Amino acid sequence: MKMRTSLAIVCALALVGAGCSTQNRAVNGGNTAVAQQSPQAAWQERQRLFASMQAWRLSGRVGLQLRDDSWSFGLNWLEKGSGRYDMNITNPLTGAIMAMVQSSGSQVTLRTADGKTYQDTDAERLLAKQLRLNFPLKNLRYWARGIPAPNLAVDDVQLDAQGRPVRLQQAGWVINYPRYKGDGLSALPARIDLEQATEQVRARVVAKEWQTKL
């Protein structure tokens, strides 16, 4: 059970109350206005719009496969802006909280269901130190929304007709977006599939609800 909880934390972190509106009206910009744009122009506009998104909430389920083992759990991820966020990792059947991760912007705290608390100033370092696994947590804050992480080269991107990525390759990871919630370039992902071949890690995030605030 301890291993399952630890690996659940890995995926939730990897992935990776400020929300005020549901996805169908989350990002202003008007689907009608962008309908006449080329996919590449719409893609640039999407990145510009989402760069100003400081606060959002994602509620859903996560599936993780690490080599020959697999797990699933619920996730409630609240991004507050300025590096602050709360994550609740829950039992997929009962909804009970298995672990909580909180960042104040300067310090990250991990609390597990068995009462243990771990702290660090960097979430990725905390994960590596406590679970001995390196994972691109900072990048996943962007990948989860269907945009590339800034200041990193994009190896490849494939767009749909509305300028949204269906496949993104960056920093050694392949991120696929099979479905979106809503239409238009501002739609947020309904499902995200991530794969890192070298470490044999695969993750799937199914978003039940997005809430956003720009």
C-alpha positions as CSV (number, residue, x, y, z in Angstrom):
1,M,0.0,0.0,0.0
2,K,2.9,2.3,0.8
3,M,4.4,1.7,-2.7
4,R,1.0,2.3,-4.4
5,T,0.6,5.6,-2.5
6,S,4.2,6.7,-3.4
7,L,3.7,6.0,-7.1
8,A,0.4,7.7,-7.1
9,I,2.1,10.7,-5.8
10,V,4.7,10.5,-8.5
11,C,2.1,10.6,-11.3
12,A,0.0,13.3,-9.7
13,L,3.0,15.5,-9.2
14,A,4.0,14.7,-12.6
15,L,1.2,15.8,-13.8
16,V,1.8,17.9,-14.3
17,G,-10.6,27.2,-5.5
18,A,-9.1,29.8,-7.9
19,G,-11.3,28.6,-10.8
20,C,-14.3,30.7,-11.6
21,S,-15.8,29.4,-14.8
22,T,-16.3,26.1,-16.6
23,Q,-14.5,25.1,-19.8
24,N,-17.1,26.2,-22.2
25,R,-16.5,29.8,-21.2
26,A,-13.1,29.5,-19.7
27,V,-11.0,31.4,-22.2
28,N,-12.2,34.6,-23.9
29,G,-11.2,35.1,-27.4
30,G,-14.3,33.9,-29.4
31,N,-14.2,30.7,-31.5
32,T,-15.9,32.6,-34.3
33,A,-13.1,35.1,-34.5
34,V,-10.4,32.4,-34.8
35,A,-12.4,30.1,-37.2
36,Q,-10.9,31.9,-40.2
37,Q,-7.3,31.6,-39.0
38,S,-4.9,29.0,-40.2
39,P,-4.0,26.2,-37.7
40,Q,-0.6,27.7,-37.2
41,A,-1.9,31.2,-36.5
42,A,-4.5,29.8,-34.2
43,W,-1.8,27.8,-32.4
44,Q,0.2,31.0,-31.8
45,E,-2.9,32.7,-30.5
46,R,-3.7,29.7,-28.2
47,Q,-0.3,30.0,-26.6
48,R,-0.7,33.7,-26.1
49,L,-4.0,33.3,-24.4
50,F,-2.9,30.5,-22.2
51,A,0.3,32.3,-21.1
52,S,-2.0,34.7,-19.1
53,M,-3.8,31.8,-17.4
54,Q,-2.7,32.1,-13.8
55,A,-5.3,30.1,-11.9
56,W,-7.2,26.9,-12.8
57,R,-8.5,23.7,-11.4
58,L,-8.4,20.2,-12.9
59,S,-10.5,17.4,-11.5
60,G,-10.2,13.9,-13.0
61,R,-8.6,10.5,-12.9
62,V,-5.0,9.4,-13.6
63,G,-3.6,6.1,-14.8
64,L,0.1,5.4,-14.4
65,Q,2.2,2.6,-15.9
66,L,5.7,2.3,-14.7
67,R,7.5,-0.5,-16.5
68,D,5.4,-3.6,-15.5
69,D,3.3,-2.0,-12.8
70,S,0.2,0.1,-13.1
71,W,-2.0,2.2,-10.8
72,S,-5.0,4.6,-11.0
73,F,-6.2,7.3,-8.7
74,G,-8.3,10.5,-8.5
75,L,-6.7,13.9,-8.8
76,N,-7.8,17.4,-7.8
77,W,-5.2,19.9,-8.9
78,L,-5.7,23.6,-8.0
79,E,-3.3,26.1,-9.5
80,K,-3.3,29.5,-7.7
81,G,-0.6,31.3,-9.7
82,S,2.8,32.6,-8.7
83,G,4.0,29.0,-8.1
84,R,1.3,28.2,-5.6
85,Y,-0.9,25.1,-5.9
86,D,-2.7,22.4,-4.0
87,M,-3.0,18.7,-5.1
88,N,-5.2,16.1,-3.6
89,I,-4.5,12.5,-4.6
90,T,-7.5,10.3,-3.9
91,N,-8.7,6.7,-3.8
92,P,-10.5,6.1,-7.1
93,L,-13.2,4.0,-5.5
94,T,-13.9,5.8,-2.1
95,G,-12.6,9.3,-2.9
96,A,-10.5,9.2,0.3
97,I,-7.4,11.4,0.3
98,M,-4.2,9.4,0.0
99,A,-1.8,12.3,-0.1
100,M,-1.7,16.1,-0.3
101,V,0.8,18.3,-2.0
102,Q,0.9,22.0,-1.4
103,S,3.2,24.7,-2.7
104,S,3.4,28.2,-1.2
105,G,5.6,29.4,-4.1
106,S,8.8,29.1,-2.0
107,Q,8.2,25.8,-0.3
108,V,6.6,22.5,-1.3
109,T,5.0,20.2,1.3
110,L,4.0,16.6,0.8
111,R,1.7,15.0,3.4
112,T,0.9,11.3,3.1
113,A,-2.1,9.3,4.5
114,D,0.1,7.7,7.1
115,G,0.9,11.1,8.7
116,K,4.3,11.7,7.3
117,T,5.3,15.2,6.0
118,Y,8.2,16.1,3.7
119,Q,9.3,19.6,2.6
120,D,11.6,21.1,0.1
121,T,11.9,24.4,-1.9
122,D,11.6,22.5,-5.2
123,A,8.9,20.0,-6.1
124,E,11.0,18.1,-8.6
125,R,13.8,17.8,-6.1
126,L,11.4,16.7,-3.4
127,L,10.1,14.0,-5.6
128,A,13.6,12.8,-6.5
129,K,14.7,12.9,-2.9
130,Q,11.8,11.0,-1.4
131,L,10.8,8.7,-4.3
132,R,14.1,8.5,-6.2
133,L,12.4,9.4,-9.5
134,N,13.1,12.4,-11.7
135,F,10.0,13.8,-13.4
136,P,9.4,17.1,-15.3
137,L,6.8,18.6,-12.9
138,K,7.3,22.2,-14.1
139,N,6.7,21.2,-17.7
140,L,3.5,19.3,-16.9
141,R,1.9,22.5,-15.6
142,Y,1.8,23.5,-19.3
143,W,1.4,20.2,-21.0
144,A,-1.7,19.5,-19.0
145,R,-3.3,22.5,-20.7
146,G,-2.2,21.7,-24.2
147,I,0.6,24.1,-24.6
148,P,4.4,23.7,-24.6
149,A,6.6,24.5,-21.6
150,P,8.3,27.9,-22.2
151,N,12.0,28.3,-22.8
152,L,12.4,24.8,-24.0
153,A,12.7,23.6,-27.6
154,V,9.7,21.9,-29.2
155,D,10.9,18.8,-31.0
156,D,7.6,18.4,-32.9
157,V,4.0,19.5,-32.8
158,Q,1.0,18.3,-34.8
159,L,-2.1,20.5,-34.9
160,D,-5.7,19.9,-35.7
161,A,-7.7,22.2,-37.9
162,Q,-8.4,24.5,-35.0
163,G,-4.8,25.0,-34.0
164,R,-4.8,22.7,-31.0
165,P,-2.1,20.1,-30.5
166,V,-2.9,16.5,-31.1
167,R,0.7,15.5,-30.5
168,L,3.5,17.4,-28.8
169,Q,7.2,16.3,-28.3
170,Q,9.3,18.2,-25.9
171,A,12.1,17.4,-23.4
172,G,12.2,13.7,-24.2
173,W,8.4,13.2,-23.7
174,V,5.6,12.5,-26.2
175,I,2.3,14.0,-25.2
176,N,-0.9,13.1,-27.1
177,Y,-4.2,14.8,-26.9
178,P,-7.0,12.5,-28.2
179,R,-9.9,14.6,-27.1
180,Y,-10.7,18.2,-26.0
181,K,-13.6,19.6,-24.0
182,G,-15.4,22.1,-26.2
183,D,-14.5,23.6,-29.6
184,G,-12.1,26.2,-30.7
185,L,-8.5,27.0,-30.0
186,S,-9.3,27.7,-26.3
187,A,-10.6,24.3,-25.5
188,L,-8.8,22.4,-22.7
189,P,-7.8,18.7,-23.0
190,A,-10.3,16.0,-22.1
191,R,-7.6,13.4,-22.2
192,I,-3.8,13.6,-22.1
193,D,-1.5,10.6,-22.8
194,L,2.2,11.0,-21.8
195,E,5.0,8.7,-22.6
196,Q,8.7,8.7,-21.8
197,A,10.3,5.7,-23.6
198,T,13.7,5.8,-21.8
199,E,12.2,5.4,-18.3
200,Q,9.3,3.3,-19.6
201,V,6.7,5.6,-18.0
202,R,3.2,6.1,-19.4
203,A,0.5,8.2,-17.9
204,R,-3.1,9.0,-18.8
205,V,-5.1,11.9,-17.4
206,V,-8.9,12.0,-18.0
207,A,-10.2,15.4,-17.1
208,K,-13.8,15.3,-15.7
209,E,-13.9,19.0,-15.1
210,W,-11.8,22.1,-15.9
211,Q,-12.2,25.5,-14.2
212,T,-10.2,28.4,-15.3
213,K,-9.5,32.1,-14.5
214,L,-7.4,34.4,-16.7
